Amino acid sequence: MKLFSTFYQSPLTNEEMDEVLKRYRLLDAKKTFASKLSLGQQKRLAIIITTLHNPEFVILDEPSAGLDPSGQRDVQNMIHSLKRQGKSILFSSHDMLEVKNTADRVLVMDKGTLLENGKPLELLEKYKAKDLEELFNILINKEENQYV
């Protein structure tokens, strides 16, 4: 964290670093090499490093991929915290539960093509889908059927 904070010309004091680590439940792992952290700890650390310079816009790629439900909830809470701070967040995910719990707006893409975008509930209603996974399948199948 200290190294990355210097890249943004906003070096952290030891007290500031401890405060951030404590907030994201990593203080006990302070002296642990990043490669030795659990996957959940690594994901939380990655989000911390990504946001050290207080960006307005944050991009996260599969932020909770491979995590157990507790780890997924931790990452979702971090994203909600960033949203409460007024940050705009773009994240990719194949986990429709994560999308449902986190996203205000959904963009469905297939092979680099944007198929649909909008508020989750509005899209579900528009396509008469019971959940986001069904919506995704409806849109993908619709796209595939155009080539038949």
Contacts in CASP RR format, 6 or more apart in sequence:
PFRMAT RR
TARGET T0000
AUTHOR 0000-0000-0000
METHOD contacts of the structure
MODEL  1
MKLFSTFYQSPLTNEEMDEVLKRYRLLDAKKTFASKLSLGQQKRLAIIIT
TLHNPEFVILDEPSAGLDPSGQRDVQNMIHSLKRQGKSILFSSHDMLEVK
NTADRVLVMDKGTLLENGKPLELLEKYKAKDLEELFNILINKEENQYV
1 12 0 8 1.000
1 17 0 8 1.000
1 20 0 8 1.000
1 21 0 8 1.000
1 45 0 8 1.000
1 48 0 8 1.000
1 49 0 8 1.000
1 52 0 8 1.000
2 11 0 8 1.000
2 12 0 8 1.000
2 17 0 8 1.000
4 49 0 8 1.000
4 52 0 8 1.000
5 11 0 8 1.000
5 12 0 8 1.000
5 17 0 8 1.000
5 52 0 8 1.000
5 53 0 8 1.000
8 52 0 8 1.000
8 53 0 8 1.000
10 52 0 8 1.000
10 53 0 8 1.000
10 54 0 8 1.000
12 20 0 8 1.000
12 52 0 8 1.000
17 30 0 8 1.000
18 27 0 8 1.000
18 30 0 8 1.000
20 48 0 8 1.000
21 27 0 8 1.000
21 29 0 8 1.000
21 30 0 8 1.000
21 48 0 8 1.000
24 44 0 8 1.000
24 45 0 8 1.000
24 47 0 8 1.000
24 48 0 8 1.000
24 74 0 8 1.000
24 78 0 8 1.000
25 44 0 8 1.000
25 74 0 8 1.000
26 41 0 8 1.000
26 44 0 8 1.000
26 45 0 8 1.000
26 48 0 8 1.000
29 37 0 8 1.000
29 41 0 8 1.000
34 42 0 8 1.000
34 45 0 8 1.000
37 45 0 8 1.000
39 66 0 8 1.000
39 67 0 8 1.000
40 67 0 8 1.000
40 71 0 8 1.000
40 74 0 8 1.000
40 75 0 8 1.000
43 63 0 8 1.000
43 64 0 8 1.000
43 67 0 8 1.000
43 71 0 8 1.000
43 74 0 8 1.000
43 75 0 8 1.000
44 74 0 8 1.000
44 75 0 8 1.000
44 78 0 8 1.000
47 60 0 8 1.000
47 63 0 8 1.000
47 75 0 8 1.000
47 78 0 8 1.000
47 79 0 8 1.000
50 58 0 8 1.000
50 60 0 8 1.000
51 58 0 8 1.000
51 82 0 8 1.000
51 87 0 8 1.000
55 87 0 8 1.000
56 86 0 8 1.000
56 87 0 8 1.000
56 88 0 8 1.000
57 87 0 8 1.000
57 88 0 8 1.000
57 89 0 8 1.000
57 90 0 8 1.000
58 82 0 8 1.000
58 87 0 8 1.000
58 88 0 8 1.000
58 89 0 8 1.000
58 90 0 8 1.000
59 89 0 8 1.000
59 90 0 8 1.000
59 91 0 8 1.000
60 79 0 8 1.000
60 89 0 8 1.000
60 90 0 8 1.000
60 91 0 8 1.000
60 92 0 8 1.000
61 91 0 8 1.000
61 92 0 8 1.000
62 91 0 8 1.000
62 92 0 8 1.000
62 93 0 8 1.000
62 94 0 8 1.000
63 75 0 8 1.000
63 79 0 8 1.000
63 91 0 8 1.000
63 93 0 8 1.000
63 98 0 8 1.000
64 71 0 8 1.000
64 72 0 8 1.000
64 75 0 8 1.000
64 76 0 8 1.000
64 93 0 8 1.000
64 95 0 8 1.000
64 98 0 8 1.000
65 93 0 8 1.000
65 94 0 8 1.000
65 95 0 8 1.000
67 74 0 8 1.000
67 75 0 8 1.000
72 95 0 8 1.000
72 98 0 8 1.000
76 98 0 8 1.000
76 101 0 8 1.000
76 102 0 8 1.000
79 89 0 8 1.000
79 91 0 8 1.000
79 102 0 8 1.000
80 102 0 8 1.000
82 89 0 8 1.000
83 89 0 8 1.000
83 104 0 8 1.000
91 102 0 8 1.000
91 103 0 8 1.000
93 99 0 8 1.000
96 131 0 8 1.000
96 132 0 8 1.000
96 133 0 8 1.000
96 136 0 8 1.000
99 106 0 8 1.000
99 120 0 8 1.000
99 132 0 8 1.000
100 120 0 8 1.000
100 131 0 8 1.000
100 132 0 8 1.000
103 120 0 8 1.000
104 119 0 8 1.000
105 117 0 8 1.000
105 118 0 8 1.000
105 119 0 8 1.000
105 120 0 8 1.000
106 116 0 8 1.000
106 117 0 8 1.000
106 118 0 8 1.000
106 119 0 8 1.000
106 120 0 8 1.000
106 123 0 8 1.000
106 132 0 8 1.000
107 114 0 8 1.000
107 116 0 8 1.000
107 117 0 8 1.000
107 118 0 8 1.000
108 114 0 8 1.000
108 115 0 8 1.000
108 116 0 8 1.000
108 117 0 8 1.000
108 123 0 8 1.000
108 135 0 8 1.000
108 136 0 8 1.000
108 139 0 8 1.000
109 115 0 8 1.000
110 139 0 8 1.000
110 140 0 8 1.000
110 143 0 8 1.000
113 143 0 8 1.000
115 139 0 8 1.000
115 140 0 8 1.000
115 142 0 8 1.000
115 143 0 8 1.000
116 123 0 8 1.000
116 135 0 8 1.000
116 139 0 8 1.000
120 132 0 8 1.000
123 129 0 8 1.000
123 135 0 8 1.000
124 130 0 8 1.000
124 131 0 8 1.000
124 132 0 8 1.000
124 135 0 8 1.000
127 135 0 8 1.000
127 138 0 8 1.000
127 139 0 8 1.000
129 135 0 8 1.000
129 138 0 8 1.000
END
